[in-house]
């Protein structure tokens, strides 16, 4: 091959490389479009929102997310006798039982919250959960002796985990399991990971009051999440929130983070003029009374979901201490004060002090005050996601 031919070949290759680079850059800069779908999973309405280059990519990512949630529902549900959770409970008192990775992770995170909260969060209180679940359906209180018997038939210290062997041992036969206070947060995390594996990196997954997000929408600092004030929730079955003027909401922007709210805006019942929450305190066996809403932001959904329940049951002071013991977590709690006829609002030290702040879960953490550093107010010119 002569020198002239080599030069022509190199020139042709250079042109091809330039055209390929231009085409790649064009694809990389293609505008992203918002897509979303909703399905019913884990006893609630589930929503996935993505920004993708085309409908096919979006559909593939959302299908993967919903499939992961459905898989976890089959493993973690206490409504399905064939779930991994219920199979484990059926073998309580029979020594070390090998379990699947998902169930082990959820139990591991649950035990961590149980230890931190001194038992205010306890997934071994399945009998108590089912007793009060029936009470809500009938709108009547169980007898005190039944409550005490159910409460005594549980206790997180009867649950032992071996991480190396991935086995679980439940000391006492008959102990029931209920991971409903943490499973949705884990499912949101896992669905988000499934979406990301399909090449879609800007997404939001919402399971009821549990939300997990990845990178921000295009031209936005983060995913806008509005937290409804407690005053907007109906105070009795005869009162509708839609008939009242909505107070101002708290707005946060999240990126690579999660948020979860534990409260009784939707799940509660009334007996003899008293309001009982669906949140059951495993230490007393009784539900919370009065209206409340506890919101926790954290880096992972599994953390936010378990912590909000425990903090709500511990109350404002102890709840804030619990949240502050977890790097990257922050809490805002509202609850009715019937004596003062007012709503009490408390927040942990890391909760953003200004509305419309950005919480970036990917930012580095440095000690207990880390959340204050990662949650910062946005400049007035910042755009909002659609």
N, C-alpha and C positions, 0 to 999 in steps of 0.2 A: 504494500500500500504506500503510495507516494505521500509527500509532505502535504500537497494540496488536498488530497482526499482526507487525510487526518484532520486538517484544519476545518474542512467542510463538516466532517463527522462531529467534531467538538462543538462547532457552531450550532449544529442541529440539536445536539444534546443540551446545550445551554438554553436554546429556545424552548425545548420540551420541559426542562426543569423550571424555567421561569413561568411557563403556562401552568404547570402542575402546582407550583407554589401559589399562583394567583387564584387558581380554582379552589385550593385548600383554604386560602384566606377568605375567599368569598363564602365558602361553606361555614367556616368558623364564625364569620360575622353575620350569618343569616339571622334575621330577627326571630326571637323566640315568641311563641304564642301560648297563651294560657289555656289549659284544658283541665277539666275536673269531672269526677264521677262520684256517685254515692251508692253505697250498698249497706245492707243491714248485717252486722256481725257483732258477736259478743254481747248481744242484748241491747245494742244501741245503733244509732245511725252513724255510719263511718264514711268519711269523705277524704278523698285524695285529690290534691291540686298540684299540677306540675306545669312547668314552662319547658316546652320542647320545640325542636325545629319543625316537626311535622306531626300530623295526627297519628300516623302509624307508630312513631317512637313513643308518643305519649300514651297511646293505648297499651302498648306492650309493657311499659313501665307501670302503669296503673294496675294492669292485670296481675303483674308480679307482686305488687304490694297487697292487693286484696287476697291473693292466693296465700301469701304468708300469714295474713291475719286469720284466715279460715283454718289454716294448719294449726296455729297456736290455740285457736278456740277449741279445736278437737283435743288438744293436749292439756289445756289448763282449766276447762270448764268444770264447775261443780254441779251442773245440770245434766251432764252426760255420764252415765254409769260406766261407759267404756273409755273415758278420757284417762290420760296418764295420771292425772291428779287423783281421780276417784279409785283407780286401780291401786295406787300407792296407799290411800287411806284404808282400803279394804284389807291391806296387809299390815296394819298397825299392830305392833307387839310381836312381830315375827322375825325380828332381827334386821340385818342390813339388806336393803332392797335397791337394786340397780335401777336407775331412772334415766330418762332422756336428758339431753343437754339443756333444752329449753326449760323444762321443769326444774332442773337443778339450779340453773341461773336464777330463776324467779324465787325459789326457796332460799337461796343464798342471800339475795338482796333483801328478802323479807326478814330473815333472821338478823341481818345487820340493823334494820330499822327497829326491830323488836328490842334488841340489846340497847341501842341508843335511846329509845323512848321508855325503857323500863317496863315494857309490856303493853304500852298503849296501842301498839300495832301487833297483832298476833294472828297468824294464818292458821293456827291450830284450833280456832274457835268456830269450826264449821257447824257444830251442833247449835251454838248460840245464834249464828247467822240464820239457820233454817227455822229456829223457833220464832224469831222476830219477823222473818219473811212471811210466815204464816199469820202472825199477828197483824201485820200491815194489811194483808188481804181481807182479814175479818174485821179490821178496825176495832180490835179489843186487846186489852193487855193480858199477857200470860200470868198465871199464878206465880207468886214469888218463889215458891219451892221449885217450880219447873225452871225458872230463870237460874237459880243457884245451882241446880243439878246440871244444867247445860254448861254453865260457866266453869264449874269444877271439872267437867269432862274435856279439858283442854289445858294448854299452857305451853308457851314456846320453848320452855326448857326441856320438854319431853321430845323435842325434835332435834336430831343430830345429823350433821352432814359430814361426809368424807369426800373432800374435793379430789384427792388423788384417785380414789376408786370410783368416784361419782356415784356414791350410794347414800341412801337415806335410812335412818332408823327412827322409828316412832316407838317410844317406850311402852305406852299403854294402849291396849286394844280399845277400839271404839272411838278414838279421837278422830274428829272430822276435820277436813281441810277446806279452806276457802281463800283463794288468792285474788278475789275480786277487787281488793283495794290496791293492787299493784300490777295486775296482769295487763290492763289496757295500756298503761305506760310502756311496758315492755313490748307489747304488740305494735305500738306506734313507732318505737325505735326500730324494730325489726322490719316493719313495712317500709320505713324510710330507707333502710339499708338495701332492701330488695329493689326499690325504685332506683337507687343510686347505681346498683350493679348493672342496670339496663342502660347506663350512660346518661341518665337524667339527674342533674345535680342541683336543680332548683325545685324543691318540692315541699309540700306540707301534708301531714297526715293527721287527721282528727278523729278520735273515737270518743264521742260524747264530750266530756270536759277535759280530755287529755289530748294535747297537741304537741307534735314534734316537727321541727323544720330543719332543712338543710341550708344551702346557700340562699341568699336573698333573691327576690324577683328582679328582673332587669330594671335598671334605672330606679332602684329603691334601696334604702339602707338595710331593710330587713322585712320580715313578714309582720304586717300590722295585726295585732291581737288586742281586742277590746274586752275588758273585764267589766261585766255588768255589776252595778252597785247592789248591795243587799236590799236597799230600799225599794228596788224595782221588782223584787220577788213577791208573789202574793203571800199575805200573812195568814190567810185562812182559805178553806175550800170555796168559800162564797165570794172571794175576791179574785179578780183577774188582773194580772199585770198589764194586759193590753188596755185596760180601762183607765190607767193612770199615766200621768205625764212622766216620761223617763228622765231620771236625774243624769248628770254628766257621768260618762264612763271613764275608766282609766284605760289609757292606750299605751301599749308597749310595742316595740319593734324587736323581733327576735331573729337571730341568725345562728345556725348550728346549736340549737337549744330546744328546750321543752318547757311547757307550762301545764299545770294541772290544778283544778279547783275541786275541793271537797266541800260540799254543802248540802242543804236540804231544799233548794229551790224547786226541785222536781220530785224527789223521793222522800215523802214524809206522810204521816197520818195524824189524825186528831182524835183524842178520846177525852170526853168530859171537859172539853175546852182547852186541853193541853196539847201542844204540838210536839210530836216525837219524830226525830230524824231517823234516816236509815243508817246513820253512823252509830255503831254499837261500841261502847267502851268495854273491852274485854276484862278490865280490872273490876268493874262493878256488875257487868252483865246487862246494864241498862243503856238505852239510846240517849244521845244528846237531846236536850230540850231547848226550845227557843230557836229562832232563826240564826243561821251563821253561814259564812262563806270564807274559806281559807284557800288562798291561791299561792302556789309555790312555783318559782322558776328555777330551772337547774339545767345542767348540761345534757342530761339524759331523761327520757320519759320515765324510765323505771324508778329513778330517784325522785322526780317530782311527784309521781303518783303515790308512792308509799309514804313520802314525807308529809304530803298535805293532809292525809287521813290522821296520821299520828299527831301532827301539830294541832289539828282541829280538836282532838280529844284531850290533849294536854292543856289547852288554853293559851292565852296570849303570852304570858311570861315564860312558862316552860316550853311552849311551842317555839317561841323565838330562839330560846337557847338550843333546842334541838336543831333547828335549821342552821343556826350559826356554827354548829359543829361539823357541818358538811361543806367542804370547799366548793364554791361556785353556786350555792343555793341561797335563795332569798324568799321571804314570805310576806304576804299582806293578809291580815285577818279582820273580818267584820263580824260583829255579833250584836244581837239585840241586848240592851240593858234594860230590863223591865222596870227596875227601881227608878232609874233616871228617865224612863220613857224616851230613850235615845239609842242611837247605834254607836257602839264603840269600835274604833278603828285602831289597830296596832300593826306595826311593821317591824321586821327584823332590821338589823343595822345595814344589811346589804341591799335592801329594797330601794329601787330608784326613787329619789325624792322629787323628781320632776316628771310631769306627764310627758308622753311621747319620747321616752328614753329608749336607747338601743341597748339590748343585752346580747353580747356576742359570746357564745359558748366556746368559740375557738380561741379566744384571747387567753394569754397566759395568766395563771393564778399565782398570787404571791401572798399567802397567809390568809387570815380570817377576813380581812377587809377586801378580798379580791373582787367580790361582786360589785362593790362600789366603783371599782376601777373599770370593770367591763361594761357596766350599765351607765351610759352617759347621755345627757340630753342632746337632741339633734338640733342643728342650726335651723332657723326658720325657712331656709331655702330648700331643705331636704324634701325630696318627692316621696309620695306615699304609694305603696303597691296597690294595684287595682283591687 
